[in-house]
Amino acid sequence: MSEVASLVDALFSRPESEGRSLALLIQQHGEVIAEQYGTQPANDFQPASNLDADSTLISWSMAKSVTHAAVGILVADGLLDVDAPAPVAAWAGTPKAEITTLQLLEMRSGLHFIEDYVDGETSNCLEMLFGESGPSHAEYAAGQPLVHEPGTVWSYSSGTSNIVARIIGDIVNGSAGGDPAEREASMRTFLTDRLFGPAGMASAEPKFDAAGDFVGSSYVYASARDFMRFGELYRHDGVADLGAGERILPPGWTAHAAHQIATDDETGFGYGRHWWSWPDFPGSYSCHGYAGQFIVVVPNAEIVLVHLGQTDISVAPALRTRLNAMLRTLS
């Protein structure tokens, strides 16, 4: 384990130009191998602070994998058929009506969406999350033009995830639309009672748009330990690693997530259904978020790694190399 400790120390002491690690937690066989926390830098709202096991940090796109889990619960309840056309009322009578929920989970909807985190002039993602796109992130994304036949082209899209999140909200709320506060309350209760609570994720805090829908593309705050519990939930194929081992997700939902659909040409990572995979570790599956957020599950070695931080996309490959070395050392 001394080699892993050295790699962890090197990660947290790397030059700030290579990024900042805020939390790292590694478990193997369900036992903690490494756990370390960094310093949250000062910003316009708060001074610098030393982080610890109780600190909650943003998921960014790791929230997409939480959205996949919520879909699984509704599938198990018999309330959602992912192979059927997605229940989006605005698409009725248009070619978009052929888009299935599974195609949304696979990022193969065919809808236009530019996933860019820098260029605000062209980015649909920045416009949706921070611009003047309207109260509903899902309505903005669902209103984008259909540029490919559904199911034919893979294109990573945060808008797609928010369409799925609104579908979940419609089912949980009992209808489309309605009072935003009521929608938020019903979805918050659903996530707490059916996912976060049973999984032991007491710190998990989802965020909502002005229409009352979970921003399933980007916004779950939680501690590193609770993100670890989410990774362990999938490692145990949807059975909580707490208490009596309550089944939260339907059997096989982990395999559903990990089924590779495409490969990202820029990073080499494989993509499944709102989960990724690391090519150096066959059988792995992972949650990825902007700026270096990761939950990586290597089931063959019974490893789950959580990393939370602030790493610019220009130096992201170096971070992934460091995490890769830790996983390789343990496996």
Secondary structure as UniProt FT lines:
FT   HELIX           2..12
FT   HELIX           16..18
FT   STRAND          20..28
FT   TURN            29..30
FT   STRAND          31..37
FT   STRAND          39..40
FT   STRAND          49..50
FT   TURN            53..54
FT   STRAND          57..58
FT   HELIX           60..62
FT   HELIX           63..76
FT   TURN            77..78
FT   TURN            82..83
FT   HELIX           89..91
FT   TURN            92..93
FT   HELIX           95..98
FT   HELIX           101..105
FT   TURN            106..107
FT   TURN            120..122
FT   HELIX           124..130
FT   HELIX           137..142
FT   TURN            150..151
FT   HELIX           158..173
FT   HELIX           180..191
FT   HELIX           192..196
FT   HELIX           197..199
FT   TURN            202..203
FT   STRAND          205..206
FT   TURN            210..211
FT   TURN            216..218
FT   STRAND          220..222
FT   HELIX           224..235
FT   TURN            236..238
FT   TURN            243..245
FT   TURN            251..252
FT   HELIX           253..258
FT   STRAND          262..263
FT   TURN            265..267
FT   STRAND          270..271
FT   STRAND          276..277
FT   TURN            279..280
FT   TURN            282..283
FT   STRAND          285..289
FT   TURN            290..292
FT   STRAND          293..298
FT   HELIX           299..301
FT   STRAND          303..310
FT   HELIX           313..315
FT   HELIX           316..330
//
